[in-house]
């Protein structure tokens, strides 16, 4: 545990925080620095933080109001970077009893082997696990794999070891609440920081009732990248279909030539909107030649779309070509997203 600072973000703690501190101090021969962030818990919880300072020699940083777990982590990282020059990194651990001391040590040991990696203490989710925790993790890890290509066992674990160089980047990463932990993974992908998973025991106390995770609002924030892409694509889709339908109507033909012309004009207009939104709002990290790559993808995708629309329309003459295009383009939606994330808007770090 040498040159590692323990960081504990805490909101409205109870005896479990003190029990964790008791365990750490009783098992560490060297007084390891512990930084606790009181994220606006209020007067009713001051006694716990006072005991943490007086009895367990902790540094307590206080937010006057609740800003969220992400802001608490950034506050702690800023403090460590300024006041612990020799610290090689931090280990973050929750204050609600979900993480065991021995698992924290195992994660730090893994960090000593993989000094440039983000260490994740991952849960197995076997046995008796609260439904919202199991379902939420399953959903986020599936979406994470689709969006970034990162395959993780546990995307929401709070037990992480973060190297110093990565902390310097994470203090400026967007997100103040639980979505920050997802943003951290996206930033790791962007900066090509290796992620190492370390199996830990799954602990849920009282069905995880002490968690301050808000199922609706925090989930929306966590899935914000995918949601923004979805809305961008939906608006672009309606623009594309509307212009396509108008051109086909005025041309008065439904052959391959008419469909191709209508497809390219419609896609040319809708794709400009889609590119601007994806580049500056959704992915935010396009390379300098992303515009060329994006329109290369548009040309290929439009050709495939018009070809299949024409083929299906020729076989099923009674079907409106606009309806056929809707089905074909929906099938191309997922492929397009993956290509944009992995190639068009992927910025290589040199």
Secondary structure by P-SEA (a helix, b strand, c coil): cccbbbbbbbccccaaaaaaaaaaaaccccccbbbbbcccccccaaaaaaaaaaccbbbbbbbcccccaaaaaaaaaaaaaaccccccbbbbbbccccccaaaaaaaaaaaaaaccccccccccccccccaaaaaaaaaaaaaaaaaccccccccccccccccaaaaaaaccccccccaaaaaaaaaaaaabbbbbbbbbbbbbccccccccccccaaaaaaaaaaaaaaaaaaaaaaaaaaaaaaaaaaaccccaaaaaaaaaaaaaaaaaaaaaaaacccccccccaaaaaaaaaaaaaaaaaaaaaaaaaaacccccaaaaaaaaaaaaaaaaaaaaaacccccccc
